[in-house]
């Protein structure tokens, strides 16, 4: 499948924006000493899902777009589980 230059630049922009959002989230969490494994892995999966979803939109691939949405939501759930674990640790 050929990707024209406009789609290629849009895809690159989507990837850069997704990783910038991950960096912004990491900076936001600087006041906390660390993030647990579930929080980190969930955030990574969420970012990968966002990239895949946008890539699917740009390439007009509904399957990839749907897969990205699912991966993004699984990452959000995993991050939420990590947040709950941290809250439990803080309350003890």
C-alpha positions as CSV (number, residue, x, y, z in Angstrom):
1,X,0.0,0.0,0.0
2,X,1.4,3.4,-1.0
3,X,1.2,6.2,1.5
4,X,1.2,9.7,0.0
5,X,3.4,12.4,1.6
6,X,0.5,14.1,3.3
7,X,-0.6,10.9,5.0
8,X,3.0,10.2,5.9
9,X,3.5,13.6,7.5
10,X,0.2,13.3,9.4
11,X,1.2,9.9,10.7
12,X,4.5,11.3,11.9
13,X,2.7,14.1,13.6
14,X,0.4,11.7,15.4
15,X,3.3,9.7,16.7
16,X,5.1,12.7,17.9
17,X,2.0,14.1,19.6
18,X,1.3,10.8,21.3
19,X,4.8,10.6,22.8
20,X,4.7,14.2,23.8
21,X,1.5,13.5,25.8
22,X,3.4,10.6,27.5
23,X,6.2,13.0,28.4
24,X,3.8,15.6,29.7
25,X,2.1,13.0,31.9
26,X,5.5,11.9,33.3
27,X,6.3,15.6,34.1
28,X,2.9,15.9,35.8
29,X,3.8,13.0,38.0
30,X,7.2,14.4,39.1
31,X,5.8,15.3,42.6
32,X,5.2,11.6,43.3
33,X,8.3,9.5,44.1
34,X,7.6,6.8,41.5
35,X,4.9,5.1,39.5
36,X,4.1,1.4,40.0
37,X,4.5,-1.1,37.2
38,X,0.8,-1.1,36.3
39,X,0.7,2.6,36.0
40,X,3.7,2.7,33.7
41,X,2.6,-0.3,31.5
42,X,-0.9,1.1,31.3
43,X,0.3,4.5,30.1
44,X,2.5,2.9,27.5
45,X,-0.3,0.7,26.2
46,X,-2.6,3.7,26.1
47,X,-0.1,5.7,24.1
48,X,0.5,2.8,21.7
49,X,-3.3,2.5,21.3
50,X,-3.6,6.2,20.5
51,X,-0.9,6.0,17.8
52,X,-2.5,2.9,16.3
53,X,-5.9,4.5,16.3
54,X,-4.7,7.7,14.6
55,X,-2.7,5.6,12.1
56,X,-5.8,3.7,11.3
57,X,-7.7,6.9,10.7
58,X,-5.0,8.4,8.5
59,X,-4.6,5.2,6.4
60,X,-8.4,4.7,6.4
61,X,-8.0,1.2,8.0
62,X,-11.0,0.5,10.2
63,X,-9.5,-2.6,11.6
64,X,-6.3,-0.9,12.8
65,X,-8.4,2.0,14.2
66,X,-10.6,-0.3,16.2
67,X,-7.6,-2.3,17.5
68,X,-6.1,1.0,18.6
69,X,-9.2,2.0,20.5
70,X,-9.3,-1.3,22.3
71,X,-5.6,-1.2,23.2
72,X,-6.0,2.4,24.4
73,X,-8.9,1.4,26.7
74,X,-7.1,-1.6,28.0
75,X,-4.2,0.7,28.9
76,X,-6.5,3.1,30.7
77,X,-7.9,0.2,32.7
78,X,-4.4,-1.0,33.6
79,X,-3.4,2.5,34.6
80,X,-6.5,2.7,36.8
81,X,-5.7,-0.5,38.5
82,X,-2.2,0.9,39.2
83,X,-3.8,4.1,40.6
84,X,-6.0,2.0,42.9
85,X,-3.0,0.1,44.2
86,X,-1.1,3.3,44.9
87,X,-4.1,4.7,46.8
88,X,-4.3,1.5,48.9
89,X,-0.6,1.8,49.7
90,X,-1.0,5.4,50.7
91,X,-3.9,4.6,53.0
92,X,-2.0,1.9,54.9
